[in-house]
Amino acid sequence: MSSTNSSTATWVGAIAAFAAGSLVTAAYLKNNRRSKKEISFPATDGNKSSSSSIDYPTYDYENDPKGSFTSICDLLIEEIINELPQTYELPSRETEWLRKMLDYTVKGGKMNRGLMVVESGVAMKLERGDKVTNTDLCQLAVLGWSIEWLQAWLLVADDIMDSSVTRRGQQCWYKTLGDAWYIAINDAVTIEAFVYKIIKRHFGYNSCLQLQLLDLMMETTLQTELGQLSDTLCDVLTLPDLTPERWHLIVKYKTSFYSFYLSVAFAMTLAGVTDQDAYNAARNILIEMGVYFQAQDDFLDCYATPEVLGKVGTDIADKKCGWLFTKAYHELANEEQKSYLDTHYGNCTVGSPEEVKIKELYTELGLKELYARYEQDSYDKIMAMKGSEAGETLRNAGVPWIVFEKFLAKVYKRSH
């Protein structure tokens, strides 16, 4: 294991520990919010805004959903950049660094996670016969961007740990910094800190709601970081340790919670859903969707071109515990094929003859066909939940099935 991977693995552990400490704080506050008295934050109340003081732009949900969503990101960046010099005495050079960094890292991509907060919230409003106001749309978009910013800081960190080259069709952020690449580590955790600042600024007018949203974000962050730890530790494990069971554990925690459950749970929280069974039902459905999504991502890392994928696939070179590898190594390969994997999986470079040979091996083992069946089976299993007890529980809580159909439609049989 390289010194870089060693240091970044240590850093991941430190961040997970920080998140765990934050979670304890949130749990304490949650236990004390049962009082009807509004909770105050005297240490930081000077920085709190009320929703009425925020001048939201007009959100054109019908005709320009993505453009309107992007405009909220611009608003969030401007709020942060304008506040840093005054509240935190940040010099202009550092302030401009953060502006450039945010523009580069948080924008772009398909924005499915964030857009699904808006779509889920609108669907719940309409299900109850409520009017959807401009403030409703903008607040849902703020929560959507909280997830997109969470995604951004995770990707900045993940790219460093994986020594990735490209992301979303451009150089990884740390690669643009040359010999000062390590500054990107601080940039990653700064984006995370901004997420909590965003939630406080836009939902601080209701302390209980703010705490619910922060609790959900911190819990999800911890789950994701623990999944990232399980993924990163594969660097020091042997190939027999990279089992299908380990893959499922990694993708459940690294991907499913923040990429699927958080979007819908945020919308449910803002809608005032309090039924624990409804959250449990949504979580079970969305974790299943997230596991399928990651299998799909693993498949595309191998078979999609960099032009289509938006990045260079590195799973084979990085010795990832991926869907294709676990199926090949533990279920399909003969002894000769396993021996080749033992020698070259995680011990080759991107584009090398050894990597090409492993991809050919996957094809020879019928993994393209196996994946196609897995994809269809996953879709059928998820859609069957509509008529299940979970589906009924969600309908009774005011969460229509269309929420899950829309999310699945965004990822089913995607090509990038």
C-alpha positions in Angstrom: 0.0 0.0 0.0 1.4 3.4 -1.0 2.1 6.1 1.5 -0.6 8.2 -0.1 -3.2 5.5 0.3 -2.1 5.0 3.9 -2.4 8.6 4.8 -5.7 9.0 3.1 -7.1 5.9 4.8 -6.0 7.4 8.1 -7.7 10.7 7.1 -10.9 8.8 6.3 -10.8 7.2 9.8 -10.4 10.7 11.4 -13.3 12.1 9.5 -15.5 9.1 10.5 -14.5 9.8 14.1 -15.4 13.4 13.7 -18.8 12.4 12.2 -19.4 10.0 15.1 -18.7 12.8 17.6 -21.1 15.1 15.7 -23.7 12.4 15.8 -23.5 12.1 19.6 -24.1 15.9 19.8 -27.1 15.6 17.5 -28.5 12.7 19.6 -28.2 14.8 22.7 -30.0 17.7 21.1 -32.7 15.4 19.7 -33.5 14.0 23.1 -33.9 17.5 24.4 -36.2 18.8 21.6 -39.3 17.3 23.0 -40.1 20.4 24.9 -42.5 22.8 23.2 -40.1 25.6 23.9 -38.2 26.7 20.9 -34.5 25.7 21.1 -32.0 28.5 21.0 -28.4 28.5 19.8 -26.8 31.4 21.7 -23.3 30.6 20.6 -24.1 31.1 16.9 -27.5 32.8 16.7 -25.9 35.9 15.4 -25.3 34.1 12.1 -28.9 32.7 11.8 -31.3 33.9 9.1 -35.0 33.5 9.0 -36.6 32.1 5.8 -38.4 35.4 5.3 -35.1 37.2 5.0 -33.9 35.1 2.1 -34.8 36.4 -1.3 -35.3 33.3 -3.3 -35.4 33.5 -7.1 -38.5 32.4 -9.1 -38.4 28.6 -9.5 -39.8 27.5 -12.8 -40.5 23.9 -11.9 -42.6 23.1 -15.0 -40.6 24.7 -17.8 -37.0 24.9 -16.5 -36.5 22.5 -13.6 -32.7 22.0 -14.0 -32.1 25.7 -14.7 -34.1 26.7 -11.7 -32.4 24.1 -9.5 -28.9 25.3 -10.7 -29.9 28.9 -9.8 -30.3 27.8 -6.1 -26.7 26.5 -6.2 -25.5 29.9 -7.4 -27.5 31.5 -4.5 -25.9 29.3 -2.0 -22.4 30.0 -3.3 -23.0 33.7 -3.2 -24.3 33.6 0.3 -21.3 31.8 1.6 -18.7 33.9 -0.3 -20.3 37.1 0.8 -20.4 36.0 4.4 -16.8 34.6 4.7 -14.9 38.0 4.8 -17.3 39.6 7.3 -18.1 36.8 9.7 -14.9 34.8 9.5 -12.4 37.5 8.6 -11.3 35.5 5.6 -8.8 37.3 3.3 -9.7 37.9 -0.3 -7.2 35.3 -1.6 -8.7 32.5 0.4 -12.3 33.7 -0.4 -11.6 33.6 -4.1 -10.0 30.2 -3.8 -13.2 28.8 -2.2 -15.3 30.4 -4.9 -13.3 28.8 -7.6 -13.2 25.5 -5.8 -17.0 25.5 -5.3 -17.7 26.4 -8.9 -15.5 23.5 -10.0 -16.5 20.8 -7.6 -20.2 21.2 -6.6 -21.7 22.0 -10.1 -22.1 19.5 -12.9 -23.1 15.9 -13.0 -26.7 14.6 -13.5 -27.9 16.1 -10.2 -30.3 13.2 -9.7 -29.9 13.2 -6.0 -30.8 16.8 -5.6 -33.5 16.9 -8.2 -35.2 14.0 -6.5 -35.6 16.0 -3.3 -37.6 18.5 -5.3 -39.6 15.9 -7.2 -40.4 13.9 -4.1 -41.5 17.0 -2.2 -43.7 18.2 -5.0 -45.3 14.7 -5.3 -46.1 14.7 -1.6 -47.6 18.1 -1.7 -49.8 17.2 -4.6 -50.8 13.9 -2.9 -52.2 15.9 0.0 -53.9 18.5 -2.2 -51.6 21.3 -1.0 -50.5 24.2 -3.1 -46.8 24.2 -4.0 -45.3 27.6 -3.4 -42.1 29.1 -4.7 -40.6 29.0 -1.2 -41.5 25.3 -1.0 -39.7 24.6 -4.3 -36.6 26.7 -3.3 -36.4 25.1 0.1 -36.6 21.6 -1.4 -33.9 22.7 -3.8 -31.7 23.9 -1.0 -31.9 20.4 0.6 -31.2 18.9 -2.8 -28.1 20.9 -3.1 -27.1 19.9 0.4 -26.9 16.4 -0.9 -25.1 17.5 -4.1 -22.5 19.3 -1.9 -22.2 16.2 0.2 -21.6 14.3 -3.0 -19.0 16.9 -4.1 -16.9 16.6 -1.0 -17.1 12.8 -1.0 -15.9 12.8 -4.7 -13.0 15.2 -4.0 -11.8 12.9 -1.2 -12.5 9.7 -3.1 -10.6 10.9 -6.2 -7.5 11.5 -4.0 -7.8 8.1 -2.4 -8.2 6.3 -5.7 -5.6 8.5 -7.5 -8.3 9.2 -10.1 -7.6 11.4 -13.1 -10.9 12.6 -14.4 -14.3 13.4 -12.9 -17.4 14.6 -14.8 -15.5 15.0 -18.0 -12.7 17.2 -16.5 -9.6 16.8 -14.4 -10.2 15.8 -10.8 -10.0 18.9 -8.5 -6.8 17.7 -6.7 -5.1 17.1 -10.1 -5.6 20.8 -11.1 -3.6 21.9 -8.0 -0.3 20.3 -9.1 2.2 19.9 -6.2 -0.3 21.5 -3.9 -2.8 18.7 -4.4 -3.1 18.1 -0.6 -5.0 21.4 -0.2 -7.9 19.5 -1.8 -8.2 17.5 1.4 -9.0 20.7 3.3 -11.3 21.7 0.5 -13.3 18.5 0.8 -13.9 18.9 4.6 -14.7 22.6 4.0 -17.5 21.7 1.6 -18.9 19.4 4.3 -18.8 22.2 6.8 -20.6 24.5 4.3 -23.4 21.9 4.1 -24.3 22.3 7.8 -24.0 26.1 7.4 -26.5 25.9 4.5 -29.0 23.9 6.5 -28.7 26.3 9.5 -29.1 29.4 7.3 -32.2 28.2 5.5 -34.0 26.2 8.2 -32.8 27.9 11.4 -36.1 29.7 11.7 -37.5 26.4 13.0 -35.0 24.8 15.5 -36.8 21.5 15.6 -36.9 21.2 11.8 -33.2 22.3 11.6 -32.2 19.6 14.1 -34.2 16.9 12.3 -32.5 17.8 9.0 -29.0 18.0 10.6 -29.5 14.7 12.4 -30.5 13.1 9.1 -27.5 14.6 7.3 -25.0 13.6 10.0 -26.3 10.1 10.3 -26.1 9.7 6.5 -22.6 11.2 6.4 -21.4 8.7 9.1 -23.0 5.8 7.2 -21.3 6.8 4.0 -17.9 7.3 5.6 -18.1 3.9 7.2 -18.9 2.4 3.8 -16.0 4.3 2.4 -13.7 2.9 5.1 -14.8 -0.7 4.2 -14.1 0.1 0.6 -10.7 1.7 1.2 -9.6 -1.2 3.5 -9.8 -3.4 0.4 -6.3 -2.0 -0.4 -4.9 -4.1 2.5 -7.1 -7.2 2.0 -6.5 -10.2 -0.2 -8.7 -11.0 -3.2 -10.4 -13.9 -1.4 -11.6 -11.3 1.1 -13.4 -9.3 -1.6 -16.6 -11.4 -1.4 -20.1 -10.7 -2.7 -21.2 -10.2 0.9 -18.5 -7.5 1.4 -19.5 -5.8 -1.8 -23.1 -5.6 -0.6 -22.1 -4.1 2.7 -19.8 -1.6 1.0 -22.4 -0.4 -1.5 -25.3 -0.3 1.0 -23.4 2.1 3.3 -21.2 3.9 0.8 -23.9 4.5 -1.8 -27.5 3.7 -0.9 -28.1 5.9 2.1 -26.8 9.2 0.7 -27.6 8.6 -3.0 -31.1 7.3 -2.6 -32.6 7.3 0.9 -31.5 10.8 1.9 -33.3 12.5 -1.0 -36.7 11.1 -0.1 -36.1 11.3 3.6 -35.3 15.0 3.3 -38.5 15.6 1.4 -40.5 13.5 3.9 -39.0 15.5 6.8 -39.8 18.9 5.2 -43.4 17.6 4.5 -43.8 16.8 8.2 -44.0 13.0 7.9 -43.5 11.6 11.4 -44.5 7.9 11.0 -41.4 5.8 11.7 -42.8 2.9 9.8 -43.0 5.1 6.7 -39.3 6.0 6.9 -38.4 2.4 7.5 -40.4 1.4 4.4 -38.8 4.1 2.2 -35.3 3.1 3.5 -35.8 -0.5 2.6 -37.0 0.3 -1.0 -34.3 2.9 -1.6 -31.5 0.7 -0.3 -32.5 -2.0 -2.7 -32.4 0.7 -5.5 -29.0 1.9 -4.3 -27.5 -1.6 -4.4 -28.7 -2.0 -8.0 -27.4 1.4 -8.9 -23.9 0.5 -7.6 -23.8 -2.8 -9.5 -24.7 -0.7 -12.6 -21.9 1.7 -11.8 -19.4 -1.1 -11.5 -20.6 -2.5 -14.8 -20.2 0.9 -16.5 -16.8 1.4 -15.0 -15.7 -1.6 -17.0 -17.6 -1.4 -20.2 -18.6 2.3 -20.8 -16.1 4.5 -22.7 -14.5 7.4 -20.8 -16.3 9.8 -23.2 -19.7 8.4 -22.2 -18.9 7.7 -18.6 -17.3 11.1 -18.0 -14.3 9.6 -16.2 -11.7 6.9 -16.7 -12.8 3.6 -15.2 -10.2 2.5 -12.7 -11.8 -0.3 -10.7 -9.6 -3.1 -12.0 -6.4 -1.1 -11.4 -7.6 0.0 -8.0 -8.5 -3.5 -6.8 -12.1 -2.5 -6.1 -14.5 -4.9 -4.5 -16.8 -4.6 -7.4 -19.9 -6.5 -8.6 -18.1 -7.9 -11.7 -15.0 -9.0 -9.8 -16.9 -10.7 -7.0 -19.1 -12.6 -9.4 -16.1 -13.7 -11.5 -13.7 -14.6 -8.7 -16.1 -16.3 -6.3 -18.7 -17.8 -8.6 -17.6 -18.2 -12.2 -13.9 -18.4 -12.7 -12.0 -21.7 -12.9 -8.6 -22.1 -11.2 -6.6 -20.8 -14.1 -8.7 -17.8 -14.4 -8.6 -17.1 -10.7 -4.8 -17.4 -10.8 -4.7 -14.7 -13.5 -6.9 -12.5 -11.3 -4.7 -13.2 -8.3 -1.6 -12.0 -10.3 -3.0 -9.0 -12.1 -6.2 -7.7 -10.4 -5.2 -4.5 -8.6 -1.7 -5.0 -9.9 -2.0 -3.4 -13.3 -2.4 0.0 -14.8 -5.4 1.5 -16.6 -5.3 0.6 -20.3 -2.6 -2.0 -19.8 -2.8 -5.4 -21.6 -3.4 -7.0 -18.2 -6.4 -4.8 -17.6 -7.8 -5.5 -21.1 -7.3 -9.2 -20.5 -9.4 -9.1 -17.3 -12.2 -7.2 -19.1 -12.1 -9.9 -21.8 -12.2 -12.6 -19.1 -15.3 -10.9 -17.6 -17.0 -11.2 -21.1 -15.9 -14.8 -21.6 -17.5 -15.6 -18.2 -20.8 -14.2 -19.5 -20.9 -11.3 -17.1 -22.6 -9.0 -19.6 -25.5 -11.5 -19.8 -25.6 -12.1 -16.1 -25.7 -8.4 -15.4 -28.6 -7.9 -17.9 -30.6 -10.5 -15.9 -29.6 -9.0 -12.6 -30.7 -5.6 -13.8 -34.1 -6.8 -14.9 -34.6 -8.8 -11.7 -33.7 -5.8 -9.6 -36.2 -3.6 -11.4 -39.0 -6.2 -11.1 -38.2 -6.6 -7.4 -38.3 -2.9 -6.7 -41.5 -2.4 -8.6 -43.2 -5.3 -6.9 -42.8 -3.4 -3.6 -45.6 -1.0 -4.8 -48.2 -3.5 -3.8 -46.5 -4.6 -0.6 -47.1 -3.7 3.0 -44.3 -1.1 2.6 -46.1 0.5 -0.3 -49.3 0.7 1.7 -47.5 2.2 4.7 -46.0 4.9 2.5 -49.4 5.8 0.9 -51.0 6.1 4.3 -48.2 8.5 5.3 -48.8 10.7 2.2 -45.8 9.4 0.2 -47.0 8.3 -3.2 -45.4 5.5 -5.2 -44.6 7.9 -8.0 -41.7 9.1 -5.9 -40.0 5.7 -6.2 -41.0 5.3 -9.9 -39.4 8.6 -10.8 -36.2 7.8 -8.9 -35.9 4.3 -10.5 -36.6 5.8 -14.0 -33.6 8.1 -13.6 -31.2 5.2 -13.1 -32.7 2.1 -14.8 -30.6 1.1 -17.8 -28.6 4.3 -17.8 -25.5 4.4 -20.0 -23.4 6.8 -18.0 
